[in-house]
Each structure stands twice: as structure tokens, then as C-alpha cells.
Amino acid sequence: MLAVNYSTIRSNLKEYCDKVTDENETVIVTRKGEKNVVFLSLEEYNSLAKAARNATYLEKIDRSRQQLAEGKTYTFTMEELESMENMTVAEMHAFAKERKGQVV
């Protein structure tokens, strides 16, 4: 990881872009007022974005498992699911609450 001030990066942009893409280097561009930025390759950016999406997905799975463990689930017949196809989320919640005696 390299830290370079704004003036240096401006004067040597191609060199630092090549370091980022060819050598997998991360470059921090320091600027006044702590408004720093980071140069990283598109490949690295895509990898970080994917990891963030995966973390969000895993959090949802954990939340679902917790709800399952707490018994906060419902069972529906195929006909009921088909009838819910065009419902809003609020309507689905109301439908599920009407069936509260049938919580699994």
C-alpha cells in the first residue's frame, strides 16, 4: 500500500495507475482536510463489492435462522401462496396475522 500526496499523483498518474493494475498495489491519495481517496484496480473493487454483497446476504440468512429458531414462521398452502402473488408486503403481513393461530 502506497500513500502519495495529490501533487505527486497528478504529476505521475500513469505510473501509479500502472502500479495499481499491474502490481495489484493500492494507492492512497492524501489531500488537504483529510479528504483522502484510494486507487485500486477494478478487479479489486469488484472483489470488495462482492464481499459486501455476500456479507449482507449472510446477515439475512442469520436473521432468518434466528426467526426460525424463535418460531416466527408460517406455513402456507400452494393455493394461499398463489393468492398472495399480487399482494403488497403490508397485505401479506395482515394475511399472515389473520392466521396467527397457525404459526409453526
C-alpha positions in Angstrom: 0.0 0.0 0.0 1.3 3.4 -1.0 0.4 6.8 0.3 1.0 9.6 -2.1 0.1 13.3 -2.0 -2.2 14.8 -4.6 0.5 16.8 -6.4 2.7 13.7 -6.8 -0.2 11.6 -8.1 -1.2 14.3 -10.6 2.3 14.5 -11.9 2.7 10.7 -12.2 -0.8 9.5 -12.8 0.1 6.8 -15.4 2.9 5.4 -13.3 0.6 5.0 -10.3 -2.3 3.6 -12.4 0.2 1.0 -13.7 1.2 0.1 -10.2 -2.4 -0.4 -9.3 -3.3 -2.5 -12.3 -0.1 -4.3 -13.0 1.3 -4.8 -9.4 -2.0 -5.0 -7.5 -0.9 -2.0 -5.5 -3.4 0.1 -3.5 -2.6 3.8 -3.6 -3.9 6.2 -1.0 -4.0 9.8 -2.4 -3.6 12.2 0.5 -5.4 15.5 0.3 -5.9 18.5 2.5 -8.7 18.3 5.0 -8.5 14.5 5.3 -10.4 14.2 2.0 -8.2 11.2 1.0 -9.1 8.8 -1.8 -8.0 5.3 -2.7 -7.0 4.0 -6.1 -7.5 0.3 -6.6 -7.9 -1.9 -9.6 -11.3 -2.7 -11.0 -10.7 -6.4 -10.2 -10.1 -5.5 -6.5 -13.1 -3.2 -6.4 -15.3 -5.9 -7.8 -14.0 -8.3 -5.2 -14.7 -5.9 -2.4 -18.2 -5.2 -3.7 -18.9 -8.9 -4.0 -17.7 -9.5 -0.4 -20.0 -6.7 0.8 -23.0 -8.2 -1.0 -22.2 -11.6 0.4 -22.0 -10.2 3.9 -25.4 -8.6 3.5 -26.8 -11.9 2.2 -25.3 -13.8 5.1 -26.8 -11.4 7.6 -30.2 -12.0 6.1 -29.7 -15.8 6.4 -28.6 -15.4 10.0 -31.7 -13.3 10.7 -33.9 -15.9 9.0 -32.3 -18.7 11.1 -33.0 -16.7 14.3 -36.6 -16.2 13.3 -36.9 -19.9 12.6 -35.4 -20.8 16.0 -37.8 -18.4 17.7 -40.8 -20.0 15.9 -41.6 -16.9 13.9 -42.5 -18.8 10.8 -45.8 -19.6 8.9 -46.8 -22.4 6.6 -49.0 -21.7 3.6 -50.6 -24.0 1.1 -49.7 -23.6 -2.6 -53.1 -22.0 -3.2 -52.5 -19.5 -0.4 -49.1 -18.6 -1.8 -50.6 -18.1 -5.3 -53.3 -15.9 -3.8 -50.6 -13.7 -2.2 -48.8 -13.2 -5.5 -50.0 -9.7 -6.1 -50.2 -8.6 -2.5 -48.1 -5.8 -1.1 -45.8 -6.7 1.9 -48.3 -5.0 4.2 -51.1 -7.1 2.9 -49.0 -10.3 3.2 -48.3 -9.4 6.9 -52.0 -8.8 7.5 -52.8 -12.1 5.8 -50.3 -13.9 8.0 -51.6 -12.2 11.2 -55.1 -13.5 10.4 -53.6 -16.9 10.5 -51.7 -16.3 13.8 -53.2 -19.4 15.3 -51.5 -21.5 12.7 -47.9 -20.4 13.4 -45.5 -23.2 13.0 
